Amino acid sequence: MRVLFAVVCLALAGTAPALETARSLAAAGASRLALSRVEQLQPGDAGAPRWAEWESLRMRLLADLGRNDEALQRAARLPSGMPLASLRQCLAAAARAAVAAGQGAVARRYAARLLWQLEPDADDIRAARLLVVESHLAEGGGEPAFRAMLRFEQDYRPLARETAERFVEALLDLGMAREAVNWLASLEDGGALKLRLRLRAGLLPADQAIPPARAALAKGGGAAYWQVLADAAERSGNGALGVEALESMLQHRPDDDAARSRVLAARLWRAYAGLAQATANREHLLTGQETAWYDFATRRLGPSPFEARALFAHVARSETAGETRRSAQLRLVYSLRQSGLDRAALHLYRDAAGNPDALDPRARFLLGDIAASHRAPGLAVRLWRGLETPAGLDADAWRIRFATVQWRAGEVDEARSAMRGVLRRDAPLSPAAQAQALALARETRDAGATGPAEEILLGLLAVAGQPVRRDALSALGDLAEAAGRYPAAADYYLRAALDDDTRLADAAAIRARLAAAVNLSRAGYRRDARAQYRWLLKHSGDPTLIETARRELAQP
């Protein structure tokens, strides 16, 4: 019995620090890392000590990370005998997940159980009631959401500013500006949301909302001021302003909010269509004559880029324009990129990646380049797959670049196969291709993929010139040393030191000689190591390195 008691105590002693570590990781914002720890260390048996605390942390992390279906599945299987504190946390996380998944009724069911059955404290009650508001908003239920907001304010007056801002923003999105005026006084004076509410409620003319919004943007104000300009454009019928505002709003959309980005992209396509039609009417451009629209757009790029992009967008979506349509796609993407709106271009064409053949190859290349630069390698792969070498690029450099985004997108086998094809050749690679291959080798090495890294580096030795070959040899030495293969490491380092026709004792040669000496010593090749230290003593001007060489040479 005493042995069993000791085992249980040890288990509890080991569990508590692990759980606290996971909580600390979550509090530090490392949600994925914390969840990984929970998945590894949470007891499998729901009856195990502290299982419920692990589960409440897991549920919170799943909701934080947007893994809503998984959170709701676990919520449906929660044991009835859980401690109240942990059960409250689990149900709150489940309600948040249901809201995010658009399941308002499910969210309200969990919130009601928390409110009426689990003896919540004041903070839990307040959070649960806000979740009820959000549950109605998730279903687009403006009227029930508004009633829930009023009841919440009645019990929590004066309303915190951030809560009032959330209520107003949600009601404006639902077209309920008149109801949102209830919280006008709670908003920050001069803030974007207050400007927007006054504009939408008819308390401020559109032409009076534009100057303060532009002034705020000029001073570094947030993207919310572009929403003010978009609303002002809509109310005043200013198509060019509407396009300008929506382009900038799309540029500033976070990458992890794909649903909202698609809605905003659809709004921008509609704004382009409206402005294009207005421009065509003014300039007497006839429907069906897309070449004339395209030519006029080209001339308007300087004086009015918003009109030009609207016309390009119209032609780019034409079903009959053929080659002109593809050229318009390219001009639209290129103009957005040149204007610093590259992410807006990517959001506009994100869904087109599923059918890349419908896009101009040049536009595909530009969009893939934007995706790669914004850490969206999967999207870049979809846009670039099957693309011929873009004009002006070396074929091998292009293949290596594509292999790099494949590697980043998790297509490891495909990337390795592509690199083998590039490196199995008789002639040297171009300097650009050599540099890109070396960069990919270092990237894979830094990610812990030593096998692919070594394969690329070995292949480079036959097709690279100096100094890339020298860098590859040094990198191979690093890999061998890290793996404890000291003779091989010394071989690579010494070859790197000697791989220079000038035989000058430059900094790279000195570093390589020192690394070779260290690894020769580790391998037991003391005589060879001493030869390297003597060379260092003769050629190095670094006092510290000279002292190191003397100390090593003094050893028996």
Buried (B, 14 or more C-beta within 10 A) or exposed (E): EEEEEEEEEEBEEEBEEBBEEBBEBBEEEBBEBBBBBBEEBBBEEBEEBBBBBBBBBBBBBBBBBEBBEBBBEBBEEBEEEBEEBBBBBBBBBBBBBBBBBBBBEBBBBBBBBBBEEBEBEEEBBBBBBBBBBBBBBBBEBBEBBBBBBEEBBEEBEEBEEEBBBBBBBBBBEBEBBEBBBBBBEBBEEEBBBBBBBBBBBEEBEBEEBBEBBBEBBEEEBEBBBBBBBBBBBBBBEBBBBBBBBBBBBBBBBEBEEEEBBBEBBEBBBEBBBBBBBBBBEEEEBEEEEBEBBBBBBBEBBEEBBBBBBBBBBBBBBBEEBEEBBBBBBBBBBBBBBEBEBBBBBBBBBBEBBEEBEEBBBBBBBBBBBBBBEBEBBBBBBBBBBEBEBBEEBBEBBBBBBBBBBBBBBEBBEBBBEBBEEBBEEEEBBBEBBBBBBBBBBBBBBEEEBBEBBBBBBEBBBEBBEEBBBBBBBBBBBBBBBEEEBBBBBBBBBBBBBBBBEEEEBBEBBBBBBBBBBBBBBBBEBEEBBBBBBBBBBEBBEEEEBBEBBEEBEEEE
